Structure formats: structure tokens, C-alpha cells
Amino acid sequence: MRQHGERCNSDEEDRTSIRCIYIHGIGSHSPADVWKSQWDLALFGRPMGEQTCGAYWADILHGDHEENVLSQATTIGDRDVTSVLEHAGLDPDNERAAAFVRRLSAQLDLERDDDTESISSRAIPASRSWHGRIADAFLRRFIKDTAAYFFDPDVRRRIKKRLQRQITKAKQSFVLVSHCMGTIIAYEVLCEMTREQRKLVSLFVTLGAPLGIREIQDQLTEDGLPIEVPSGIGFWHNFSDRLDPVSLDTQLANDFAVSASAFGEIQDHRIIKRSLWSVANANPHDSAGYLSHAEVRAVVHQVMRFDSTRRFVIARDVAHGFAAREMRQPVLIEVLAWKFPAVDETYDEMENREKRQREQNKRLKSLAGRIKHLAQHVEAVVKAYCGENDPDEALIAARVQRLRKYVAAHLTPTEIHALAMDHANLNIYAVWRSSAKKKLTFRSHRAIGGDAARASFKSSGQGITWAVLDTGCRFDHPHFLRRRNSDKTGYDNSLIIEVLDCTTASHEPILIEDPLMGDPDGHGTHVCGIIAGRGKERSLKHSGIAPRTKLLVYKVLDDHGFGEDASIIKAIDDIFRRNENNSELAVHGVNLSLGGSFDPTVYGCGFSPICKELRDLWRQGTLVCVAAGNDGQIQVSTQDGPFDLNTSLSIGDPANLEDCIAVGSVNTDKPYLYGVSHFSSRGPTMDGRIKPDVVAPGERISSCSNDFNGRLYRESSGTSMACPHVSGLLAAFLSVRREFIGRPDEVKKILLSNCNDVGRDRNHQGNGIPNLLKMLTET
């Protein structure tokens, strides 16, 4: 079998000139130009101009209006075979067509009621995890469209002519990408071409193909077509999702024979779009879910010699979310820097665009002006596409927020597409997904030399301010209150400067004034207590690593410990502004006991939007401590049942950032005996760097509780607990060695040079456990 690197044809045409032809599936679609650009964005992440074209045929069966098939909760007509044929524009007395509808509906799990001759509404089996009524309505549309195609000769001829016309225009090699019923049309057209004509087909891609359904194959053979791979074409790659109700038979290679003159057999790919499993009303058959899948992109990009690392407008994970057609997804819209070209924009085009913008509004030259202009346009787009819904309610749902370098919003695929198609004029660099982040929860001073350093150097964190980005903080906790007030009724002079809420749709963080609303989850309160403060309960003393450090707390995760990048970036922007507006650093370090996964096909390791913002903060002089993650152990299924397996390459985002200190976890009481915690994420990073940087106690750590009805302190485990140990250690170090304030690279070097080796693999322990006493002694 030939490999992709080998040529399909004997002539020496320029492979970079290979074009791509699309053909869609059932149902009505957006207008042809909009549909084509939607497929461009899903498959390539950018408008492709004349390098792609589409065989659009939806208007032949469904007119020119746009209609969402999956929005129809009702069935077609009165749900009987006669009604299906009538809606397909066929004669109800056409016995051959009626038999086809009955057989196809039975195989697609739509049972037939013998008494009423109707197709019942039994749901698709639960194993497919798809809402039954949606599957039912969708499959009825599929039956109607395929019946119209197979049994109306005029419709069939007109639809095939659309694809034949595009192929005729192709004077050189091309890629043919088809979806759903488009795979049937494409297969028929290919079979009717001569072998010499088929040599131009470098790659044939079928997505969610019904070609494995017996009734479809029977219909093709009745029309005289052989069930075999068309001779002369290059590669045939077939992709099917196991939840897709149309591609029931995922293995086409078993059905389509390889003729003697064919180059090779079909390569079947059974893909899983896991990110859509939990999304309400997501359609596993949707073309966007297929086109944006990493395996589909890899195959098409390789044959077309398309550089996957080139600039894109829409990130792949954003395009993948288009499969949930009406659902809003959180995005970060990054704004172009001044004098930075848009995608494929020449220098002259950029100059002309900048000149037009200067004439329209001088504010657009500033970053803040561009952000404001883009946010206003996003709001206008939301209103324009709200349809019959209340525009004010649509704006509330969109949550448009202005950040320092981004506009954050929750947008529908239609709204995202409208922005992407005008990305140059709107100064859009890229649309990223505002990725989900979560808290990382799964006797410690002695292990890091904290108690000895306080005794010898009075390293209590005095004069240092640390930011904590978490679930907030119960700021009236006695642990953070330093002095009893004059009337002896409480305490004042709190170590907590402010608790600011970044999870709302407001452009700026909002001050939380009610301590009960400061941290309903409790995770952030526990983290803050590890860094700073002192307390006592039942004769047991509790102390933060740097007890006199001031804390600026940002609520970036909700009351259940989940959040998104937009909230975190809003907090980072606020810290950046505070530092920028002061003669010296206002915030000396930040603690992020949170994280999430990242997609290496979307951005480089350590270069996600949140990583880029943290890098700016680091270069401004602020230390950044990040929990490595709790994904060091996963559960796999075996013949003997579930099995726990420790894994490398499990460092989360943003812990994979180079300009930060990533912290893993070790056993608290006996770190040199028990070593790295089983849950602690291991390195290396995806691009081969050693992470975590250090490890710290993270098992059964006692710290502040947000629940005053119970105990003031509680135990918790995770790299979330290990990270604030290092934050407190660094705050204590800076309080003594103040000349290193604003010099994070040097501080990190001192930190890594003064660690105690735990005797474990470097990609598990990093440099080991930091030792504050050694750091102070050696500097």
C-alpha cells in the first residue's frame, strides 16, 4: 500500500496547487458562500479563498432558506411512509420507493408499526448517547432526502451536475471531501468518471458516510454501480464517529472491493469526538465535528501540503464546538498588535487597512481603542443574529467583556463565523476557546525549611503582597485577622487586602463585600491559609509559610471550583495594571492552584492565551507559581477490571509555561521515603522540558476552612496544596532578600539551586523540595 508521501500520479505537477472540493450532506444549509467559508474555518481554521470550492445542492431539495434540521422536535408530517414520500416529492404509489423507505427506516432503528404502516418514534439505543427525539427527526430527514435522490431522476441528475461542474473546473489534482449523503453523490460521480479523470483525485474523504448501510448499497448496485473502490483515485479515507446514527457500519473496507487497477483499499478511521459527549443537543453527525477533528485535518493537510502551523483565525477546538449549532461557547478574541498583518495580508494591504482605520477613528491605533471597537462590534453581531429573541437577553447570555488584550464572550457558531469573515477589518488575530479550568484538589513547614528560616532570619513575609487566583476567600476567618479592635468585638488589620470577583460579565473585577459570599467553595480559603496568617484551634497552632504576607484574592473559579480562561485573564490584567501604575511592584507574586488540559494541535505547549498573559506578568517582575496538576494517575480498563496507572506527559496548562514555577506534590510527613504523590502530574512537557520545577508537601495539608459551623481548619490534598507552600516560601524569601524583588528569573534560579533531592526521576520531582533556609543562607 502506498504511503501519503508517494505520488498518486506520474506527472510532476506542483503539489502546493492542490485544491479541495467540498460536497455537503442532507438538509438545508446556509447560503453557498457562507457554507463554504464555514467548512474552510472548520477544516483549515481560516478562509481559503479560491483554493477550496463547494458543490452546493441544498437549494435543489430545500430552497434558498436556511433551516436547522436538529431544531425540529416534531416529525415529518403524520409520520407514515406515504407522508415521507410526499415530502420527498415522490409518488406515494411508487412501490420501489416505499419499500426502500421501509427497509432503510428499519435498519436505522426506526421501527415500523404493522397496524398503521407508520414509522414509530422509538429512540436511538441509549448506547449511542444521543437524544432520541433529535435522532428520530434527523433520520427521518435523511430518509426523505435519500429517497428523493434515488427515486427522482431529475433531482439526482441536477445534484450530481453540481459536483461534476466543480470537478470539470479542476485542471489539476484535487482533494474531494464529502459528508453524509454527499458521500453517496461523490461516490456515484467518481464511478461515472473515466479512470484518467479519476487520476486527478489525490484524496477522497468520506465523513459520516451511509455507504455501509445495506439498503444504500443495494440501491447503488440496482443502478449498475459496482461496490468497489473507484480505480485511479489516490487515497480513500473514511471517518465515522461511533455515536453517529448514519454511519452505522464504520468499516467500508470490508464492503468495497479493491479492483486490480485501484491503488489501494479504503482506510477506515473510527474517531471519537469526546469533547461533544457532555454537550446538550450536540450532533455527532454534524460536519463541523468531523472537519475539525485532528485526524481528519491531518489527512487532508498532509495531501494538500497545507502547513498546520500557519496562522489561523479560528482555533480547532472552537471550530469543533460548531457541532452544537445553537450553543454558545466561551471564546477569547485576541486583537492584532499595531502594524501586525492579518491572515495572508500583504504589507501594502495592512498599510491601507491601518490608514482607513486611522481616518475612521484615531483611537484604533491604541490597544485599548481596538479592544473597545471590537467589543462594540461583537455586541452588534449578537444583536444582529438574535433573531426573534430579545436583544438584551442575547447580550446578557453573550457576556461580552473587555480585557487588556482580548475580548471575551460566549458566542454561537453563527456569530463566531460572522466575526471571522471580517477579521482583518476588526483587527482580530485569532479566536481561541476560553478553556475550562478547575481547582486541583485531590505538617509541612519543616519539609521546606520554613520554620528554621523564620527562627534564623525572621522570614515572615512582611512587606510582601501575593495574589491568589482561586475560588475566593472567606476573609473574615480569624486566621487572617491580626489585631483585636478597640471594643474587643472582633479583629481588624486583615491580611486580606481585597477579594475581587472576576467570574461576572463585568469588564472589571467586582469587590466582594459580604464575607459569606467570599468563598462558598472553600478551596481558595484553604490555599490562602497555607501562604499567610496564623491561628489556633483546640490548642493546635496553625501558621502560613509566610504569616505576615498580604493577600490580594481574585475569585476566578465559581462556587463549585470551575471557571474559564477569561476570568483568569481578567485577574491577571488587573494585577498588571496595579504594577504598571505604581513606582514599584504592587503585587510580588501570584498563586494559581488551578489548571486544565490543553490541545497541542491548537497552540504550542506553554503558549495558550493564559500562558501568554502570565508570561507578560513574569516579565513585568512578578513571580508566578502554578500547581502542576492532579493527573499523574489514570484508570484504565483491563480484562481483570479497572487498573490505576501512573503516566508521564500529564503536566497541565498553564503549568507547562516556562516562565513560571510549576509545583508537584510529595508526601507531607515522609517525603524521602514515600516520594512523589501518586496523583501529582508528571513531566516532561509536550515539547520536552522538565516539569514540574519543584515539589512540595501536598498530602493531608491542614489549613483554613470556610465553614465556621464546623471546625476552623480542615485537611485537603492535591498539588493545589503544594503550590501555595512554594508561594509562601518565595514571599518569605523576598521579605528578607528584598533586592531580588522584580527579578523572577534570578529568584527561580536560586530556588532551583537550593532544593533537597528526593531521589526520584527528574520528570517526577523536578529539582526536588525547595529549602528556604538554604536559599537565605546561600544568598
C-alpha positions in Angstrom: 0.0 0.0 0.0 1.3 3.4 -0.9 2.1 5.9 1.9 1.0 9.6 1.8 4.4 10.8 0.8 4.3 8.9 -2.5 2.8 10.4 -5.6 -0.6 9.5 -6.9 0.2 10.5 -10.5 3.2 10.1 -12.7 3.3 13.8 -13.8 5.2 16.3 -11.9 2.6 18.9 -11.0 3.1 21.3 -8.2 1.6 19.7 -5.1 1.1 23.0 -3.4 -1.5 23.9 -6.1 -3.8 21.0 -5.0 -7.3 22.3 -4.4 -10.1 21.0 -2.2 -13.7 20.4 -3.4 -16.5 20.1 -0.8 -19.9 18.4 -1.0 -22.3 18.6 1.9 -25.0 16.2 3.1 -28.7 16.3 3.9 -30.9 19.2 5.0 -30.9 22.9 4.2 -27.7 24.8 4.7 -26.5 28.4 4.9 -26.2 30.2 1.6 -23.4 28.6 -0.6 -20.7 31.2 0.1 -21.4 31.1 3.9 -21.5 27.3 3.9 -18.2 27.1 2.0 -16.5 29.5 4.4 -17.8 27.6 7.4 -16.2 24.4 6.1 -13.0 26.4 5.5 -12.9 27.5 9.1 -13.6 24.1 10.4 -11.1 22.2 8.3 -8.3 24.8 8.0 -9.1 27.4 10.6 -9.0 30.2 8.1 -10.7 31.4 4.9 -9.1 29.6 1.9 -10.2 31.7 -1.0 -10.0 30.0 -4.4 -8.1 27.1 -3.0 -11.4 25.5 -2.0 -14.7 25.3 -3.7 -18.1 23.7 -2.9 -20.6 21.6 -4.8 -23.7 23.2 -3.1 -27.0 21.5 -3.8 -29.2 22.2 -0.7 -31.3 24.6 -2.7 -32.5 21.8 -5.1 -34.3 20.0 -2.3 -34.8 22.7 0.3 -35.0 26.1 -1.4 -32.8 29.0 -0.5 -33.7 29.5 3.1 -31.6 28.4 6.0 -33.1 25.8 8.3 -31.6 23.9 11.2 -32.6 20.2 10.9 -32.0 19.4 14.6 -34.2 22.2 15.8 -37.2 20.3 14.6 -38.6 18.4 17.6 -41.6 17.3 15.6 -41.6 14.6 12.9 -42.2 14.9 9.2 -45.9 15.1 8.5 -48.1 12.3 10.1 -45.0 10.0 10.3 -46.1 7.3 7.8 -44.4 6.1 4.7 -46.8 7.9 2.4 -46.1 11.2 4.1 -42.3 10.7 3.8 -42.7 10.0 0.1 -44.9 13.1 -0.4 -42.4 15.3 1.5 -39.7 13.9 -0.8 -41.7 15.0 -3.8 -42.3 11.4 -4.8 -45.4 9.4 -5.9 -46.9 7.7 -2.8 -47.7 4.7 -5.0 -44.1 4.2 -6.0 -43.7 0.7 -4.5 -40.0 0.6 -5.1 -39.5 3.9 -3.2 -41.9 2.8 -0.4 -40.0 -0.5 0.1 -36.7 1.5 0.2 -38.2 3.8 2.9 -39.4 0.8 5.0 -36.2 -1.1 4.8 -34.0 1.9 5.5 -36.1 3.1 8.4 -35.9 -0.4 10.0 -32.1 -0.6 9.7 -31.8 2.9 11.2 -33.7 1.7 14.3 -37.0 3.4 13.5 -39.4 0.6 14.0 -42.4 0.0 11.7 -45.9 -0.4 13.1 -47.6 -3.1 11.0 -51.1 -1.9 12.0 -50.7 1.7 10.9 -47.9 1.3 8.3 -46.2 4.2 10.1 -42.6 4.7 11.3 -42.6 4.8 15.1 -40.6 7.2 17.1 -38.5 4.7 19.1 -35.4 6.4 20.3 -31.9 5.5 19.1 -30.4 3.0 21.6 -29.1 4.6 24.8 -25.6 3.2 23.9 -25.4 6.0 21.3 -25.9 8.7 24.0 -27.9 10.8 21.6 -31.4 12.3 22.4 -33.9 10.0 20.9 -36.3 12.6 19.6 -33.5 14.5 17.8 -32.1 11.3 16.3 -35.6 10.4 15.2 -36.2 13.8 13.4 -32.7 13.7 11.9 -33.0 10.2 10.5 -36.5 11.0 9.0 -34.9 13.9 7.1 -32.1 11.5 6.0 -34.6 9.0 4.7 -36.6 11.7 3.0 -33.6 13.2 1.2 -32.1 9.9 0.1 -35.5 8.8 -1.2 -35.8 11.9 -3.2 -32.3 11.5 -4.6 -32.6 7.8 -5.6 -36.2 7.9 -7.0 -36.5 11.3 -8.6 -34.2 11.1 -11.7 -34.3 14.9 -12.3 -33.3 15.7 -8.8 -30.5 13.1 -9.0 -29.2 14.5 -12.3 -29.2 18.1 -11.1 -27.4 17.3 -7.8 -24.7 15.3 -9.5 -24.2 18.0 -12.1 -23.3 20.5 -9.3 -20.3 18.3 -8.3 -19.4 17.3 -11.9 -19.2 21.0 -12.7 -16.7 21.7 -10.0 -14.6 18.6 -10.9 -14.6 19.7 -14.6 -13.1 23.1 -13.5 -10.3 21.3 -11.7 -7.4 21.1 -14.3 -5.0 19.6 -11.7 -5.0 17.3 -8.7 -7.7 17.9 -6.0 -9.0 16.6 -2.7 -12.7 15.6 -2.5 -14.2 16.0 0.9 -17.8 14.7 1.3 -20.2 14.4 4.2 -23.3 12.3 4.9 -25.4 12.0 1.7 -22.7 13.9 -0.1 -20.6 10.7 0.1 -23.2 8.8 -1.9 -23.2 11.6 -4.5 -19.5 11.8 -4.7 -19.1 8.0 -5.0 -21.6 7.9 -7.9 -19.9 10.7 -9.7 -16.4 9.1 -9.3 -17.7 5.8 -10.6 -19.1 7.6 -13.7 -15.8 9.3 -14.4 -13.1 7.7 -16.6 -10.0 6.3 -15.0 -7.9 9.1 -16.5 -10.2 11.7 -14.9 -10.1 9.9 -11.6 -6.3 10.2 -11.5 -6.8 13.9 -10.5 -8.4 12.8 -7.2 -5.4 12.7 -4.9 -7.6 12.1 -1.8 -11.2 11.1 -1.3 -12.5 11.8 2.2 -15.9 10.5 3.4 -17.3 11.8 6.7 -20.3 10.1 8.5 -20.9 8.1 5.3 -24.0 5.9 5.0 -22.3 3.9 2.3 -22.0 0.9 4.7 -25.8 0.7 5.0 -27.1 -2.4 3.1 -30.1 -0.6 1.6 -27.9 2.2 0.2 -25.5 -0.4 -1.3 -28.5 -2.3 -2.8 -29.7 0.8 -4.4 -26.3 1.5 -5.9 -26.0 -2.0 -7.4 -29.5 -1.8 -8.8 -28.4 1.2 -10.7 -25.4 -0.7 -12.1 -22.6 0.6 -10.0 -20.0 -1.8 -8.7 -19.4 -1.8 -4.9 -15.7 -1.3 -5.2 -13.0 1.4 -4.8 -13.1 3.5 -8.0 -9.9 2.8 -9.9 -7.4 5.6 -10.4 -8.1 7.7 -7.3 -5.3 8.3 -4.8 -6.4 7.6 -1.2 -9.8 7.0 0.2 -10.1 7.8 3.9 -13.4 7.1 5.7 -14.1 8.7 9.1 -17.0 7.7 11.3 -18.0 8.5 14.9 -19.3 5.7 17.0 -22.2 7.9 18.1 -23.2 8.8 14.6 -26.6 7.2 13.7 -25.9 7.5 9.9 -22.5 5.7 9.7 -23.8 2.5 11.2 -21.2 0.4 9.5 -17.8 2.0 10.3 -15.8 -0.4 8.1 -16.3 0.3 4.4 -13.1 -1.6 3.5 -14.9 -4.8 4.2 -17.7 -3.9 1.7 -15.9 -2.1 -1.2 -13.7 -4.4 -3.1 -10.3 -3.3 -4.5 -10.2 -3.7 -8.2 -7.0 -4.8 -10.0 -6.5 -1.2 -11.3 -7.0 0.5 -8.0 -4.1 1.9 -6.0 -5.2 0.7 -2.6 -8.0 -0.1 -0.2 -10.1 2.1 1.9 -8.6 3.3 5.2 -11.3 3.3 7.8 -10.9 5.6 10.9 -13.2 5.2 13.9 -12.9 8.5 15.6 -14.4 9.7 18.9 -15.4 13.3 19.5 -15.2 13.1 23.3 -15.5 16.8 23.8 -19.0 16.8 22.5 -20.3 13.9 24.7 -21.5 16.2 27.5 -22.8 19.0 25.3 -26.6 19.2 25.2 -28.0 19.0 21.7 -24.6 18.4 20.1 -24.9 16.4 16.9 -22.3 13.6 16.5 -23.1 13.6 12.8 -22.5 17.3 12.3 -19.9 18.2 9.6 -18.1 20.7 11.8 -17.3 18.0 14.4 -15.8 15.8 11.7 -13.9 18.5 9.8 -12.3 20.0 12.9 -11.2 16.6 14.2 -7.4 16.3 14.4 -7.2 13.0 12.4 -9.4 14.4 9.6 -7.3 17.6 9.4 -4.0 15.7 9.5 -5.0 13.5 6.4 -6.3 16.5 4.3 -3.5 18.8 5.3 -0.8 16.3 4.5 -2.0 15.6 1.0 -2.6 19.3 0.3 0.8 20.1 1.8 -1.0 22.6 4.0 1.2 23.8 6.8 -0.9 23.2 10.0 1.3 25.6 11.9 0.3 28.5 9.8 -1.8 31.4 11.2 -5.4 30.6 11.7 -8.4 32.7 12.6 -10.5 30.1 14.4 -8.8 27.7 16.7 -9.6 24.0 16.1 -11.3 23.4 19.5 -13.6 26.4 18.8 -14.5 25.0 15.3 -15.1 21.6 16.9 -17.8 23.2 19.1 -19.7 24.2 16.0 -21.3 20.8 16.1 -23.6 22.2 18.8 -25.2 24.6 16.4 -27.2 26.8 18.8 -25.0 26.6 21.8 -22.9 29.5 23.0 -19.3 28.6 23.7 -16.7 30.7 25.7 -14.1 32.3 23.4 -11.2 34.7 23.7 -10.9 37.0 20.7 -7.3 38.2 20.5 -6.6 41.6 19.0 -3.9 42.3 16.5 -1.0 44.4 17.6 -0.4 47.7 15.7 1.4 47.0 12.5 0.8 43.3 12.7 -0.7 41.8 9.5 -4.0 39.8 9.4 -4.0 36.3 7.9 -2.4 36.3 4.5 -2.4 40.1 4.4 0.4 41.8 2.4 2.3 44.7 3.7 0.5 47.1 1.4 -2.9 45.7 2.4 -2.0 46.1 6.0 -0.9 49.7 5.4 -4.1 50.5 3.6 -6.2 48.9 6.4 -4.3 50.9 9.1 -4.8 54.1 7.1 -8.5 53.6 6.8 -8.8 52.9 10.4 -6.8 55.9 11.4 -9.1 58.1 9.3 -12.2 56.5 10.8 -11.1 56.7 14.4 -7.7 57.7 15.8 -8.4 55.6 18.9 -8.0 52.4 16.9 -4.2 53.0 17.0 -4.2 52.2 20.7 -4.8 48.7 22.0 -7.5 49.9 24.3 -9.2 51.6 21.4 -9.1 48.4 19.3 -10.5 46.4 22.2 -13.4 48.8 22.7 -14.1 48.9 19.0 -14.1 45.1 18.7 -16.3 44.7 21.8 -18.9 47.1 20.4 -18.9 45.2 17.1 -19.3 41.8 18.9 -22.3 43.2 20.7 -23.7 44.4 17.4 -23.2 41.0 15.9 -25.0 39.4 18.8 -28.0 41.7 18.3 -28.0 41.1 14.6 -28.2 37.3 14.9 -30.6 37.1 17.9 -33.5 36.5 15.5 -36.8 36.7 17.3 -35.1 36.6 20.7 -34.8 39.7 22.9 -31.6 41.5 22.0 -31.0 42.5 25.6 -31.3 38.9 26.8 -29.0 37.8 24.0 -26.4 40.3 25.2 -26.6 39.0 28.7 -26.1 35.5 27.5 -23.1 36.6 25.4 -21.2 38.0 28.4 -19.1 40.3 26.3 -16.1 41.5 28.4 -13.2 43.8 27.5 -9.8 42.5 28.8 -6.4 44.0 28.2 -5.5 42.1 25.0 -8.7 40.1 24.4 -12.4 40.4 24.1 -14.1 37.6 26.0 -17.6 36.4 25.1 -19.9 33.5 24.9 -20.9 33.2 21.2 -22.8 30.9 18.8 -21.2 29.4 15.8 -23.0 31.8 13.5 -21.7 34.8 15.5 -18.2 33.5 15.5 -18.3 32.9 11.7 -19.5 36.5 11.1 -16.6 37.9 13.1 -14.1 35.5 11.5 -15.0 36.6 7.9 -14.3 40.2 8.8 -11.3 39.5 10.9 -8.9 41.9 9.1 -11.1 45.0 9.5 -11.9 44.1 13.1 -8.2 43.6 14.0 -8.7 40.0 15.1 -5.6 38.0 15.4 -7.3 34.7 16.4 -10.4 33.3 18.1 -9.4 31.0 20.9 -11.5 28.9 23.2 -11.7 30.2 26.7 -10.6 26.9 28.1 -12.1 25.4 31.3 -10.0 25.4 34.4 -10.7 23.8 37.8 -9.3 23.6 41.3 -6.7 21.0 41.8 -7.7 19.2 45.0 -7.1 15.5 45.5 2.7 19.4 58.7 4.6 20.8 56.0 6.8 23.7 57.2 9.7 21.5 58.3 9.9 19.9 54.9 10.7 23.1 53.1 12.8 24.7 55.9 10.2 27.3 56.7 10.2 27.1 60.5 14.0 27.1 60.7 14.2 30.1 58.3 11.7 32.1 60.4 13.7 31.4 63.6 17.0 32.4 62.0 16.0 35.2 59.5 12.6 36.3 60.7 11.3 35.5 57.2 7.6 36.1 57.8 6.7 37.7 54.5 6.4 41.2 55.9 6.1 43.9 53.2 5.2 41.4 50.5 1.9 41.1 48.6 0.8 37.9 47.0 -2.2 37.4 44.7 -4.2 34.3 44.9 -6.3 33.3 41.8 -8.8 30.8 43.1 -12.4 30.4 44.3 -12.1 33.5 46.5 -11.5 33.6 50.3 -13.6 33.7 53.5 -11.9 37.0 54.5 -13.4 37.2 58.0 -11.6 34.0 59.0 -9.7 34.7 62.3 -6.6 33.2 60.7 -6.2 36.3 58.6 -7.1 38.9 61.2 -4.1 40.3 63.1 -5.3 42.7 65.8 -8.4 42.8 68.1 -10.2 46.1 67.7 -10.8 48.7 70.4 -14.2 47.5 71.5 -13.0 43.9 71.8 -15.8 42.6 69.5 -13.6 41.4 66.6 -10.5 41.9 64.6 -9.2 44.4 62.1 -6.0 44.9 60.1 -6.7 41.8 58.0 -4.1 40.3 55.8 -6.7 40.0 53.0 -6.4 43.3 51.1 -9.5 42.6 48.9 -11.5 39.8 47.4 -12.4 40.6 43.8 -14.9 38.6 41.7 -13.8 38.0 38.1 -16.5 35.5 37.2 -19.2 38.0 36.3 -19.7 39.6 32.8 -18.3 42.9 34.1 -15.2 44.3 32.3 -13.5 44.9 35.7 -13.2 42.7 38.8 -16.0 43.4 41.3 -15.3 43.9 45.1 -16.9 41.2 47.3 -18.1 42.9 50.5 -20.0 40.0 52.1 -17.6 37.5 53.7 -20.2 34.8 53.4 -20.0 35.2 49.6 -16.2 35.4 49.6 -15.7 31.7 49.0 -18.7 29.3 49.2 -16.5 26.5 47.8 -13.7 26.9 50.3 -10.8 25.9 48.1 -9.3 29.4 47.9 -9.6 29.9 51.7 -7.6 26.8 52.2 -4.9 27.9 49.8 -4.7 31.4 51.3 -4.2 29.9 54.8 -1.2 27.9 53.6 0.5 31.0 52.3 -0.2 33.5 55.2 -1.8 34.1 58.5 -1.8 32.5 61.9 -4.4 30.8 64.1 -5.2 28.4 66.8 -7.8 25.8 67.4 -8.1 23.3 70.3 -4.6 24.1 71.4 -3.2 23.4 67.9 -1.4 26.2 66.3 -1.7 26.8 62.5 0.6 29.1 60.6 1.0 30.1 57.0 4.5 29.7 55.4 4.9 33.5 55.4 2.4 34.5 58.1 2.7 38.3 57.6 2.3 38.3 53.8 -0.6 40.4 52.5 -3.0 38.6 50.1 -4.9 40.1 47.2 -7.5 37.4 46.3 -9.3 37.0 42.9 -12.3 34.8 42.6 -11.7 33.3 39.1 -13.5 29.9 39.7 -17.2 29.6 40.5 -18.7 28.3 43.7 -18.1 24.7 42.5 -14.4 25.2 41.6 -14.8 25.6 37.9 -14.0 28.5 35.6 -12.6 29.6 32.3 -9.6 31.4 30.9 -11.4 34.7 30.5 -11.9 35.1 34.3 -8.3 34.3 35.0 -7.0 36.7 32.4 -9.3 39.4 33.8 -7.5 38.9 37.2 -4.0 38.9 35.5 -4.9 42.1 33.7 -5.9 43.8 37.0 -2.6 42.7 38.6 -0.7 44.0 35.5 -2.4 47.4 35.8 -1.7 47.7 39.5 2.0 47.0 38.9 2.1 49.4 35.9 0.5 52.2 37.9 3.0 52.0 40.8 6.6 53.2 41.1 7.4 49.7 42.4 5.7 46.3 42.2 2.4 46.3 43.9 2.0 42.5 43.6 5.1 40.5 44.1 3.8 37.1 43.1 0.7 35.1 42.1 -0.5 31.6 43.1 -2.6 29.6 40.7 -3.8 26.3 42.3 -5.8 25.5 39.2 -5.4 24.2 35.8 -6.8 22.2 32.9 -5.8 20.2 29.8 -4.8 21.8 26.5 -4.8 20.8 22.9 -1.3 20.7 21.4 -2.9 20.9 17.9 -4.2 24.4 18.7 -1.2 26.1 20.2 2.3 25.3 21.3 3.0 23.9 24.7 3.1 26.9 27.1 1.7 29.3 24.6 -2.1 29.2 25.3 -3.7 32.6 25.9 -3.5 32.3 29.7 0.2 31.3 29.3 0.9 34.4 27.2 -0.7 36.6 29.8 1.3 35.0 32.7 4.5 35.4 30.7 3.8 39.2 30.5 3.3 39.2 34.2 6.6 37.4 34.8 8.5 39.7 32.6 7.0 42.6 34.5 8.7 41.2 37.5 6.0 39.2 39.2 6.7 35.6 40.3 4.2 33.0 39.1 3.6 29.7 41.0 1.3 27.2 39.3 0.1 23.8 40.5 1.4 21.0 38.2 -1.9 19.1 38.1 -3.5 16.0 39.6 -3.4 13.8 36.5 -0.4 11.7 37.4 -2.6 8.6 37.8 -5.4 7.5 35.5 -7.6 4.5 35.5 -7.5 2.1 32.5 -9.8 -0.8 31.7 -8.3 -4.3 31.5 -9.7 -7.8 31.2 -9.3 -8.1 35.0 -11.2 -4.8 35.7 -10.1 -1.2 36.3 -6.3 -0.6 36.8 -4.6 2.5 38.2 -1.7 3.6 36.0 0.8 6.5 36.6 1.5 8.5 33.5 4.1 10.9 32.2 3.3 13.9 29.9 0.5 14.8 32.3 1.5 18.4 33.2 -1.5 20.6 32.9 -2.0 24.1 31.5 -0.7 26.7 32.5 1.9 24.7 34.5 3.6 23.9 31.2 4.7 27.6 30.9 8.5 28.0 31.0 8.2 31.4 32.8 6.6 30.1 35.9 7.4 27.7 38.8 5.3 24.5 38.4 4.8 22.7 41.7 4.2 19.0 42.1 3.3 17.1 45.3 5.2 14.9 47.7 4.2 13.1 50.9 4.0 15.5 53.7 5.4 13.6 56.7 8.0 11.3 55.0 8.7 12.8 51.5 12.1 11.0 51.2 10.6 7.6 52.0 7.2 7.8 50.1 8.3 10.3 47.4 6.1 11.9 44.8 2.4 11.7 45.5 0.5 9.2 43.3 -1.8 11.9 41.9 0.9 14.5 41.1 1.2 15.2 37.4 4.5 14.1 35.8 6.6 15.6 33.0 8.1 16.1 30.6 6.0 18.7 28.9 4.7 18.0 25.4 7.7 19.9 24.0 10.3 18.0 26.1 11.0 20.3 29.0 11.5 19.1 32.6 8.4 19.8 34.7 7.4 20.2 37.5 10.2 22.6 38.6 9.9 21.6 42.2 7.7 19.5 44.6 6.3 20.4 48.0 4.1 18.8 50.6 0.6 18.3 49.2 -1.0 15.4 51.1 -3.4 15.9 54.0 -2.5 19.6 54.5 -4.3 21.3 57.3 -5.4 24.8 56.6 -8.4 27.2 56.9 -11.9 26.1 56.4 -14.7 28.4 55.1 -17.3 26.6 57.2 -17.4 28.3 60.6 -20.3 26.0 61.7 -17.8 23.2 61.7 -14.1 23.5 62.5 -11.9 26.5 61.6 -9.4 24.2 59.9 -9.6 21.1 57.7 -7.3 18.8 55.7 -7.1 18.6 52.0 -4.7 17.1 49.4 -3.5 17.9 45.9 -1.0 19.9 44.0 -3.3 22.8 44.9 -1.9 22.5 48.4 1.7 22.0 47.3 1.7 25.2 45.2 0.9 27.7 48.0 3.8 26.2 50.0 6.2 27.5 47.4 4.3 30.8 47.1 4.7 31.3 50.8 8.3 30.3 50.7 9.1 32.8 48.0 7.2 35.5 49.8 9.2 34.8 52.9 12.5 34.9 50.8 11.6 38.3 49.2 10.8 39.7 52.6 14.4 39.1 53.7 16.2 39.5 50.4 14.3 42.5 49.0 16.9 43.3 46.4 15.5 40.3 44.4 12.1 41.9 44.1 11.1 42.3 40.5 13.8 39.8 39.3 11.9 36.5 38.9 14.4 34.7 36.7 17.1 35.1 39.3 14.8 34.1 42.1 13.8 31.0 40.2 17.4 30.1 39.7 18.1 30.5 43.4 15.1 28.4 44.2 16.1 25.5 41.9 19.7 25.6 43.1 18.7 25.1 46.7 16.4 22.1 46.7 16.7 18.8 48.5 16.8 15.9 46.1 14.0 13.4 46.9 15.8 10.7 44.8 13.1 10.3 42.2 13.0 10.8 38.4 13.6 14.4 37.4 10.4 14.5 35.4 8.5 13.4 38.6 10.2 15.5 41.2 11.8 18.3 39.2 14.7 19.7 41.2 13.3 18.3 44.5 11.9 20.0 47.6 12.8 23.8 48.0 14.7 24.7 51.1 14.1 28.3 52.3 16.9 28.1 54.9 19.4 27.1 52.2 18.1 29.9 49.9 18.7 32.5 52.5 22.0 31.1 53.6 23.4 30.9 50.1 22.5 34.4 49.0 
